[in-house]
């Protein structure tokens, strides 16, 4: 073998090693988390753990249904608030903004991704929570799902917007030109040609954002109230459920792991396993939903 | 937040160990309650300045971690801001408790909530969720917002021990994972109530008297303020020579002066 070829194969193996390493790490984390969770699954029972509504480790009651509901609702809220905003940003940046404006707006949005989540939490706690408290619903403290969803929406905005922008840009130029040439307006071109063309990219952007939202911890702890209750609507308006306090799966682990021992610790690892499973189910169902790009058929 | 603290304190610890390795090995390791930790750090500094060539390293982790690390020997001394539980004594009968200071737990409310004194009974009712409106205890007609520490916290354990009897803190309470976060929450949330270590009291929250006795160091020292907990150092069996030297310093005049200057109550 010549030196060049040897170098080539060495490089190949280095990359193979990196790829295998990342798989190995995921598998190791999975195995370790699951192993630590086994005592909880065995002693509490999976069904009881998943459907129990009371979490009182001191009394030996371990039910994480409230946390599953909390994580689900706060993520839903973040998507409802954040996705339209992020898509608007992406469309503005890729289709409307002149280069000068774009070169200013895009770095500003990307800057959002660089702010540490504890700073988001602090901002949420002293600015958003007092604002949300002004909504007149009995028992509303400002701490709860709505504040958390708003904070989370801003946190996932840069991810969704930059990946969507990339997807929109990668729609072939001829589609756009063809549509405009046929007499379609800019709006029609956008909604009927470009967005459908970028559908799969936008979907993966949203999934990425969802993953980030489900995994966010510190900022959530600071604004969501951390009460272990299944969120409920306190007034006739069903939307007031978002003013309810809640606890997320991630928050449950982070708040209590420092003190936890024995079965309590194991139950927190079981919470981690549930989170792990949720994210995997979400990712793989998204993968199935997305499908292939239309013009590649 | 705690995990960040943990990592940074670990880095800090490693850095210190790196520096001090030339001066000699670590003589005493201390771990546990985050309430006792700042005090223990000052006491360690004080002792090190009095005594040549001794190094004491203080880590956090929480009261349960403090008891555990003393029991399994990962630390020479464990810190706990609560009594050692019977279950812990049963598991490790050789644990010895050294009370180094006492700390009052104050009931605090959002400033201007209109209630200035409560009975222990009423406090229990509020935190267990039986009393849900301030008008039931002489305040305005607004729901009570209960703020509490998370399960496992030493401050919560001490509060449950001394105030709650066998009642449980209601599940609807806002939970915050540190004394500081509890204080901020109460200061920005109208009609809220919480319990707080004396060391964390300031003007941003309003103190509530218990049966007319204000939560002050003087009242707690005099014995009229009822909610006072011990801050404990825990060793497995008799402490090592170095550890015993430090504990003697803490219980002596100089150590107790530091305890008082930090807003805690001396042991004697």
Interface residues (C-beta under 8 A of the other chain):
Chain A: X54 X55 X56 X57 X58 X59 X118 X125 X126 X129 X130 X133 X138 X139 X141 X142 X143 X218 X221 X222 X225 X226 X227 X228 X229 X245 X247 X254 X255 X256 X257 X258 X259 X260 X261 X264
Chain B: X1 X2 X3 X4 X6 X61 X62 X63 X64 X65 X68 X143 X145 X150 X151 X152 X153 X168 X171 X172 X173 X174 X175 X176 X177 X181 X184 X185 X188 X189 X190 X192
